[in-house]
């Protein structure tokens, strides 16, 4: 089968003022060539990227991925594409990030699945499609064209359209491409206005869940990625509450220094872990930014974060910048409650870690007797993925 003409799609995107970056990893790059060879594409497509090797994907996403063909990786690539569009001058309302992560037929039979995951990120929604293919049922060329067709249809159904959350994207148009037992699984998250403002940079923080305490200094803040929130985090929170004699409030930054921002589907999933708790969503990727949002607060930290507070690598490689950052932290934070962790079978005691005196003076170091729980977030995510598979 041949890909449909993209003229109408390009025209509709141009009318909307869309500015698009598209990333294809492992397959689906025909979607890029199909778009950019269509008249008018120069007014819509900013750039197309093909990070084919895993190392290239790791560079784009700021670290090694646990799975390179998955809905989550496709969403991260789409967010990275959206942010590249923004960095290249696209207005947040007009920026569109598109990505496909595919595992397709190779010269030798694959032990794993043949799968296509495609995603589109805009300021107003995160959308992802997941298609498991009948194994060895198509040529590589046919799988490539199907991947491109899925990407193009996902763009058509995600940009400038007010679809209901239950409406399937592109099923009728893709039906001719699919075998009888193949189905496109898709998910879309249309966020509340506060999340949109956070992603756009128009807001620094927003609370969700249990209403926070009255404003002002004196909060007990537990920042983290919480991917996932586990029993270790919960025990840390309980111990910190006993020490500080205040309820803990969690903080999750949607931005990251080295990685793409969290998409709306990811945000919804992580927020769902905090039932009955106060959770702050912020754009505070660094500790100094967190202090700007929550001055005079006490922070709950792991020993790894405690060490990073004084590491010159996180201050542009400058020792003077690190010393200045440490001084600002010591002046603006009410205190730090620091927990140790196990690394390579050895417990890292925060009381024994070499940190500058200003940090040591505001830190309460929780002993191994008070807290030790050997839990790995990476292992928990791997177990969750295995159970889903």
Buried (B, 14 or more C-beta within 10 A) or exposed (E): EEBBEBEEBBBBBBEBEBBBBBBBBBBBBBBBEBBBEBEBBEEBBBBBBBBEEEEEBBEBBBEEBEBBBBBBBBBBBBBBBBBBBBEEEBEBEBBBBBBBBBBBBEEEEEEEEBBBBBBBBBBBBBBBBBBBBEEEEBEEEBBBBBBBBBBBBBBBBBBBEEBEEEEBBBBEBBEEBBEEEBBBEBBBBBBEEBBBBBBBEEBBBBBBBBEBEEEEEBBBBBBBEBBEBBEBBEBBBEBBBEBBEBBBBBBBBBBBEEBBBBBBBBBBBBBEBBEEBBBBBBBBBBBBBBBEBBBEBBBBBBBEBBBBBBEBEBBEEEEEEBBEBBEBBBEBBBBBBBBBBBEEEEBBBBBEBEBBEBBBEBBBBBEBEEBBBEEEBEEBBEEEEEEEE
